[in-house]
Amino acid sequence: MAKQTGNSDYKADQIQVLEGLEPVRKRPGMYIGGTGVEGLHHLVWEIVDNGIDEALAGHATHIEVTLLADGGVRVYDDGRGIPTDIHPKTGKSTVETVLTVLHAGGKFGGGGYKVSGGLHGVGSSVVNALSTKLNVRIFRDGKIHEQDYNTGVPQGDLKVVGKTDQTGTEITFYPDGSIFETTEINYDTVLDRLRHAAYLTKGVRTSLSDERNGKSYSFYFEGGIQSYVKHLNIGKEVVDEDIFYVDRPVNDCQVEVALQYTDSYSETIKAFANNVVNPEGGTHMTGFRAALTRVINDYARKNGLLKEKEENLSGEDTREGLTAVILVKLPDPQFEGQTKGKLGNPEIRGYVEQVLGEYLNYYLEEHPAVAKKIVGKALLAARARKAARAARENILRKGVLDGASMPGKLADCSSKDPKNSEIYLVEGDSAGGSAKTGRDSKTQAILPLRGKVLNVERARLDKMLANNEILALIKALGVGIEDSFDINGLRYDRIIIMTDADVDGSHISTLLMTFFFRYMREIIDGGHIYLAKPPLFELVRQGRKNPVFIYDEGELDVVIEKEIERRKKEGLKSDPNADRIKQAGFIELKRYKGLGEMDAEQLFETTMDPEKRVLVQVQVDDAEKADAIFTKLMGTEVELRKNFIQANAKFVKDLDI
């Protein structure tokens, strides 16, 4: 906990009141995005972000979250503490004002915060409204103040309950189970958020304790976003161990950039404004890209690495294999959209371009060996791009990627409406044949894939376009690839990966998902990718009619037990000495290992019939984690793959090799 300092500049008159709190419980989705798991965790983020804002203002050094055994959440920061004096507009204590009035906070121009991640400032009051109970304790001015609330209603005035030489704010809340689908806070989700907060707020410690299971963890990164870049590059071969870093003020803003190149073919650029992630980029990203392309081209020309007659390196060339984190801090961030996905402040583009342009140029001049490697990487990317362009043009000349023809192996559906169409990517010609015979030809297309698909994690576009399976896939989907990619051309609403339930099938699924994640991410984000779930078992009845298909290992015993109980209640006889399969009235338990074991009718009934099938939608909840997993599983580092297998081996069931 921090010692009491600097309270004089944070008073009640700096808390501005904009409107009341009444609508929150009626329409929680308007304030936290929904009442599912994400909305639940949004409550934690709102309180944690208040502590981060104190840290950004230079007043807090530690943010501590505790998941309580009774389902509550406690968040403490050692900042200045919410002001406790009477607010001039409400006539109530400022603590009560902040916790009961929507849009009451120190982020609306009253001088409480110069830089803040909160755009709407609704945090504390919304958390209070959506909690059955909330307790607030303020450590300030040598006193401990405390107040309790039930569903946003104060249970008495703010009271002094003790003395202290510490400062800070501690809020304990219990999410309302009548509003949220679940009140179970996920430890790993909170841990990831606190890790990012520590990376982005240099010198601040974040901690998480879970009283439910005894887990605890703390983060502290002296290097800030340099440490973040290092974390993002785990498992990747870096071009040079050195990480470029700059942190400079421009007018009333701060620009911070860290970057490092790897031998991968994809770029990873994270953009933040006031610690809020901007997945859609914005003006800071535009300024970054412009400066990077200009500086690398200027250096390459000046040092003879790029010949006079050679064309400039493109932005795409200069970013291949790049990992970068851009963090800007500004007094009045203008975000596009409720989710703060894109930064819109026009002046920030110039600030980032100015800072990166100047200091990256210095860096390259002072580190010629590193500079040569970076330019060499970009030149290699440019040559590969030209080779890929030539390959694409050659393919276009043959009519392979235009709309005139489809892959010969594709059995297309008759419907031309993408919303009513789906395509099955099927492992092997045998299963592909059954799928073609058994499908609903009006809405279901079949594309059989022979052998293992190319691992695109280790291949550039020119090599991909030379691969028949990848080429057939690109053509069938109709969206193009890389700079010709257009999601509007997608010919099917659902792309269903259907492979055997064994090691090879899992490998093929992973190869396909690597391709979609690296080259067609918008298709995943649009919710178009699914995994078909073929049955693991078939419980066969006498006469082989009305079989029962089992899709999960744990479901088998449950179904058998229920069937035995049903037969007992109905007075049906069974041999007590027989095994449980026969006691349940079945004559055989059949274990499926491959799609090819099923005939066309069975394959449709179990895996393709929209009325009965089980599909798993592929979603990317955390792109950073997904990137790390694909790097581990599909990259060049054997040791990482070995460690992953060893760490997860205990979770494997029914390993079929």
N, C-alpha and C positions, 0 to 999 in steps of 0.2 A: 504494500500500500504506500502511496506517495504522501509526503508531508504536505501540510496545508500551505499553499502558495497561490498568489495571483488571483484572488477571488474578486478584487475590486472592480474588474472590468466585465463582470458577468452578473448582472442584476435583473430584478424583476421587469424593469422597463424594456429590457432587450427581448423579452418573450412577447411576440405579437399574436393576437387571437384573431382567427379568420372566420370560423364557423363552428356550429355545434356538433355533438357526437352521435345524435340519435340514429342516423341511418345505418350505422356499422353493423349492428346485430341483425338488421333486416336484410341487408345486402352485403354480406362479407366479401363476396367475390369481387366486388368493385374495388376493394381496398387491398386485398391480399392475393387476388388472382383466382381463388377457388377454395373449396373446403376439403380438398384431398390432401395427400401427403405433402405436396409442394406448398400449399397454403399454410399447413400446420408449421412447417419449418420456417416459413416466412415470418412467423411471430418471433422466432429466435433471432433471425437476421435483423429485424427491426431494432431490437434491444442491443444486439452486438454492434450494429452500425452506429448507434449513439456513442458507444465507447470508442469506436474507431474514429469518429469525428472529434472526440476529445483528444485522441492521440495525434490526429492530423493538425489540430490546433496547438499541439505542443504541451498539452496538460496531462496526458495519461501515458503510462508506460506498461500497463498490464491489464489485460482483459481476460476474465476467468469465467468459464461456463461450467455449471454443475448440473448433471441430469439426476434428479432426486429419485430415491427409491419409491416414493409414493406417487410418481408421475409428474411431479412439478419440474420446473426449470429455473435455476438461479443464475443471473448474470451480474457480474461485478466489474466495474472499472474504477481505477484509482485516479480519475480526473478530478475536476473541481467540485463535483456534486451539483445536482439541480438546485437552483436558487430556492430558498425556503421562505423568503419574505413575501408579503402580501402583494398580489399583482394589481396594478393600478386600474385595469379595466374590469376584471372579474370580481375583485373584492375578496378572492380566495387566495390561499397560499399558492405560490407559483408551481410547486410540486403538484398540487391538485389540479391546477389549470392545465399543466402539461399532460396529465394523465386522464383528464375528462373532457377536454375540448379538442375537437378535430382541428388540425392545422395550427396548433399552438406549439411553438418551438423556437429555438434560437437560430433558425435557418432562413428566416424571411426578411433579412435586411436590418434587423434590430442591432446588429453588431456582435451577437453572441459567437458567430463563427465566420471567419474569412473564407475558409474552404470547407465544404461539406459534401459527403456522398449522398445525402438525403435530398431528393428533389422535391418531394411532396411534404415531408416533415410530419407525416401522420402517425409515425411509428408507435410511440408509447401509448397513446390514447386508443389506438386500434387494438393493440395487444390487451389492454385493460378491458375493453368492451367485449373481447372474444374469449375471456378467461373467467372461469367460475370464481376463482380467488386470485388476488394479486396483493403482494406485500412490497412496499417500497421503504428502503432505509437510506437516508442521506447522511454522509459523514462530511460535515462542513462547519466552519466557524467554531471549532472546538466542541461541537455537539453532535449527538446522534439523533436524527429525526426519524419518525416512523409513522406509517399510515397503512390501513388495510382497506381493500375493496372487494365487493362481490358483484360479478357481472358488470363492472364499470361503475358501480355505485359506492361512494366512500362510506365506510363504517365508523365514522367519527372524523374529527379534525386531525391535521398533522400535529404530532406531539413530540416533545423532547423526551427521550428515554435513557439518555446517558451522555457521558463525556468522551471525547476522543481527540487525539492529535493527528488523526488521519483525514484524508479527503476521499470522496468518491461517491458512487451511486450503486446500490444493490437492489435489483428487482427480481422477485420470485413470483412466478405465475403458473397457473394450472389451466391448460387449454380446455375449452368447454366441449365435452363429449357430445352434447346435443347439437353442436354446430359442425364439428369436424367428423369425417368418416372414420378417422383413427386419431388417438392422442399419443401414440407410441413414437417418441422422438428417436430417430436413427443416429447412433453414435458415429458411424463412419461419415455420414452426410455432414454432421456438425464439424467433425474433425477436418474434413476437406476444406470447409469454409474458413476455419480458423487458421489452417495452413496458408491459404491464400492471403488472408488478412496480415499474417506475419511477414510474408514475402513482400507485400506491397506497402507495409508501414515499417520502414527500416528502424530497427532498434526497439520495437515493441514486442513484448512477450504475450503470447496467447496460450491459454491452458484449457483443457477439458478433463473433467472427472465424471465418471459414471458410477453412481452409488448402487445401481442395479446389479452390476457385475464386477465392480472393483477396478475397472480399466481407468487409466489416466494417461495423458500425454501433454507435453508442452512444446511450443515452437518459438524459436528466437533466431532470426537471421540478420546478422550484422551486415551481410552483403546485400540485403534487400532483393531487388529484382535481378541482380547478378546471380544470387543463389537460386532464384526461380529459373533462370535460363539453364543453369547447371542441372537442376532437377528435371527440366523438360528434355534434356539431352542424355539422360541416363539410358545406356544401352545403344547409343548411336556413336559412330566413329566420328570424332570432331576433326575438322580441318586443322585447327590449332587449339591448344589448351587455353590460350588467352581469351578473355571475354572483353569485348569493347564495352565501355560504360561511360555515360555522361549524365550529369545532373546539374542543370543551370536554370537560374531565374530569368524570365523575360517579362518586363513590366510587372504586373501583379500576378503572373502565372509561374509555374514551375514545370520544366520539361525534363523527364528522366527516361533514358533509353539504355537497354543492354542488348547485345546481340552476339551471336556466335554461329559459325557455319559447321554443318555436318556433311557426311557423304551420302545422305539420303536424297531422294528426288522430289520430296514434297517440302513445303514451307510451313512453319508454325509461327504465326505472329499473333501475340495477345495484346489487345489494346484496352487501356483502362483510363477513365477520367474520374478523379477523386475516389479512387479505389473501386469504382463501379465498373464491372466488365462490360465492354461494348462488342458483342460478338459480330455485329454488322459493321464494325469499324467506325468511320466518320472522318472528320477533318484532320484529326491527328494522324490517322492511318494514311490519308492522302499525302500529307506533308512528309511523312516518313518515307513512303515509297518514292516520291519525287526526288528527295534528297539522296537516297541510297543509289538510285539509278544514275543520277547526274555525277555524284562523287566517284563512283567506280569507273564510269566511262571516262571521266576527266583524268583520273589517275592512270588508267590503261593507255590512253592516248599519249599522255605526257611522258610515260616511261617506255614507250615503244612496244607495249604488250598487245596493243590493238593497232594494226597497220592502217596506213592512211586510206587505202582503198576499201578496207573492211567496214561494214556497216556497224553502227553502235549496238552495244549489247541492249537487249530489251529488258524491261522491268522484270519480266518472268525469268530471264536468264540470271539476273543479279540476285534473285530471291530463291533460286533452287537450293534446297538444303539449309536454308536460313532458319534459325530460331531466334526470335526477338520478342522483347516485352517493351511496350511503350506505355508510360504512365505520365499523364498530365494532371496538374492540380490548378484549378481556376475558381474564381469566386462565384461565377454565375453560369454553371453548365447548362447548355440547352440540348436536351436529349430528344431524339425523334422516337415517338412511341412511348406507351406506358411502361414498357419493359426496359427502357433506357438502352436499347440495342445499338443506337448509333449517335455519335456526338455531332452536333450541328454548328458549334461556334466557329464562324469563318476565320477569325483571327488566329485560331490555334494552328491552322495549316501553316501559316507563315512562321509562327514561333517554332514549331517542330522542324520545319525545313531549314530554318536559320541555324538552330542549335546543332542538329545532326550534320548538316552540310559543313559547318565550320569544324566541328570536333572530330568527325569521322575522317575528314581530309587530313587534319593534324596526325591522327592515329595511323593512317596508312603511310604517311611520309616518315613517321618515326618508327614504324614496324614494317620495313620493306619485305621481309621474309613472309610475314603473315599476309601482307597485301598481295604478294605474288601468288600465294595459294588461293586467296579469295578470287582474284581475277582469273586464275587458271580454272577454278571450279566453274565460273560463269562462262568462260570461253568453251569449256567442254559441254555445258548445258546448251549454248548457242549452236554448236555443231550438231548435237543430238536433236535439237529443235528443227534444224534444217533437214536432217535425215528423216525425222518424223513427218515433216511437211512433204518431202519428196515421196515418202511411202504413202502418205494419205492421198496425194495427187495421183500417184500411180494407181491406187485402189479406186479413186474416183473415176479415172479414165476407163477402168474396167467395169464401172457401174456397180461396184460392190457396196459403196456407202450411200448411194443416192436412193431415191424412193422407188426406183424402177423394178428392183428385184429383191427377193427375200432369200435368206439362206436355204439351200436345198433340203437340209435336215429339219427345218421348221415346219411343223404341222400347225398352221395358223387357224384361228377361229373365224367363223363367218361374220361375226359382229364387227363393225367398224367403229363402234362407239367405245372409246377407252374406258369409260365409267362402268361399262358392262363386260369388260374383257379382262382376262387374267392369263398369265403365262407361267407354265411350270418349267423350271430348269431342272432337268432330270438326270441323275447319275446313270450313265451307261445306256447302250443301245437296247438291251433286253428290257429294262424297266421302261425305257422310252417307248418301246413297241407296245407294251401293255397299256401304258398311259394313253397313247394315241388311240388304241382300240376302245378303251373304256371311258374316255372323256366325254363331256358334253361339248360337241364340236361347235356349238353356237357361240359359247362364251369362253372356252378353255383352249389355249394354244399350248403346244408341247415343243420344247427345244431340248433334245437329248445332248448331253455333253460327254464326249469320249475321253476317258483317262483323267489325269489331274490337270486342272486349269493352271495356266501360267501364274507364278507367284509375282504379282506386280510390285510388291515391296522391293524387289531387287531388279526391276526392269523399267527402262524408259519407254516412252510411247512408241518409238520406232520398232522396238522388239515386240511390243504388245500387238502392233498392227500386222506383224508377221505371224501371229499365232491364230490358227484357224478357229479355235473355240472362242477366244476373246472377240475376234472379228465378227463371228456369227452372232454373238451376244449383243454387241454394239449395234449391228445392223437390225436385229429383231426388235430391239427396244425403241429405235427411231429417234434417239436424243442426240446422236453425235458424240464427240469426245473432245475434251479439253477446250480449245478456243472456239470450236464449232458446237459445243454442248448447248442444248436448249431444252429445258424441262418441258416446254410446251409441246414438244414432239413426241412425248411418251405415249406409246400405243396401248399400254395396259395399265389399269389402275392397281392391280396386284401382281407383284413378281414373286413367285413362290419357289423357294429352293427345296427340292425334294431329293434327299439322299438316303442311303442305307443308314440304319441305326448302329453303325460300328465305327471303328477308328478311321477307316478310309473315308466314310461318309462325312464324318465330322471335319476331316481335313479339307475335303472338297468344299464344304459349307464355309469354312474359315477363309479359304482362298477366294471364293466368290464375294464374301463380305469385305475382305481386304480390298478387292477391286472396287466395289461400290463406295466404300469409305474414302478411298484415295482419289477416285476419279469421278464418282457420281454421287457425292454426298447429299445433294439436293433431293435425290430419289429416296434416300433413307429418311431425311428430315421431313419429307412429304408424307411419310407413313406408308410407302408403297412396297416395302420389302417384308416378306414373311418366310418363316421356316415351316414346312409341312411336318407333321408329327405322325409318322407311320406307327401302327400298333407294335408293341413288344411281344404280346401274347394273344393267342386265340383259345378260348375255352370252348371246346367242341361238344355239342349235345348229340344224343342218339339220333340217327337219321341225318346228322350233319345240317340240321335246320336251325335258324335263329342263334347263331354263335354269338358269344360275347367277346368283344375285343378290348384288350387292356393296354392303355397307353403309358401308364406310369408304374414303376416297380412296386411302389407302396400300395397301389390300388388293388393288386392281385389278391392279397390276403383279405382285404375288406370285402371284395365282391364274393369270394368263396364263403366267408363267414356269414354274410347276409343270406346267401343262397341256402346254406345249411339250415339257418334259423327259419327261413321261409318254408322249407320242406317239412321241418318239424311241426310248425304251426298248422300246416295243411294236412298233416298225418301221412305224408309220403314216406314209404319205407326206404331205408338205405342200409347197406352192410356196415356195421360198426367197425369191422376189421379192415375195411377198405381204406385207401388213402383219402385225404380230404377232398381231392379233386372229384373222386367218384361219389363220396358222401354228399357232395353238392349237386350231384345229378349230371355231371359231365363225364364224357368217356375219354377225353384226352386234353392235355395242355400242350399247345403248339407254340414253340418259341420262334419268332420271326427274326432273321438276321439280315435279310436283304429284300429290297423291293421286288427283285426278280423272282422271289418265291411265290408271289401272288399272281393269280391270273388277272385279266383285265377287269372282270366284274368285282373281284375282291379289292383290287387297288382303288377302284372308283369308290366303292362302298366305304372303305376304311380311311382313305387318305385324300380323296378328291371331291367327294359329295359335299356341297356347301351346307347341306342339312345336318351332316353327321361328323365331318372332318374336324380335326383339331389343328389350328394354325397359331403360330407364335409370331407376333409382330416384332420386327427388329427396330429398336429405338436406340439413339445415342443420348443417354441422360448426362453423360460427362465426357465430352470430346477429348479432354486431356487424358483421362484414364484409357479411353478407347485407343488413342494414339499410342500410348505406352504399351498396351497389350499387343497391338499389331506389330510394334517394333520388336517386342520380346519374341512373339511366336513366329513371325515371318521374316525377321531381319537376319543379319549375318552373324550375330553374336550367339554362338552355340552355348556358352556358359549361362547366359540369361535364360535361354530356353530350358536348359537342364534344371536350373534353380526353380523355374516356374513349375515344371513337371513334378519336381520333388516336393514343393510346397503344397501342391494341389492334389497329389496322388491319393491322399486319404479320403478325398471327397468322391472319388470315381466309383461308380457302380456298374456291374455287368460289363467289364472290360472284355471286348471281343477282338482278339488278335489272331 
